[in-house]
């Protein structure tokens, strides 16, 4: 399992996770699923780097005009990614499940889904199963299963 689930960029992730008071294994799981640890990753919609940050999101979160080089720098990218994730956790009042889904689908979609009948049960697993975006449904499941592996193997 350690070969399939390596700990990559450990020093950077641990340092930044401590700075934002987040689980390094959870963010490691997010990075694994977002970029497969490719610091030069670029999505079809323009998200960049390890934590696949959109330039507009980076600019909003940092309140500066981030460059492509900054977003492709491992340490800067992890810092901005964790700052964004922390913003989402705070936005969803500490709910990390919603923050992870929002990292993929955006807070607007999560808010819309929370107002729909699919959230009436109050159970997160039922909510996840009813997420209308297959990509987001699979995303949260992959991150949670990867997080389980990291916390149990390491």
Buried (B, 14 or more C-beta within 10 A) or exposed (E): EEEEBEBBBEEBBBBBBEEBEBBBBBBBBBBBBBBEBEBEBBEEEEBBBBBBBBBEBBBEBBEEEBEEEBBBBBBBBBBBBBBBBBBBBEBBEEBBBBBBBBBBBBBEBBEEBEEEEBBEEEEBEEBBEBBEEEEBBBBBBBBBEBBEBBEEEE
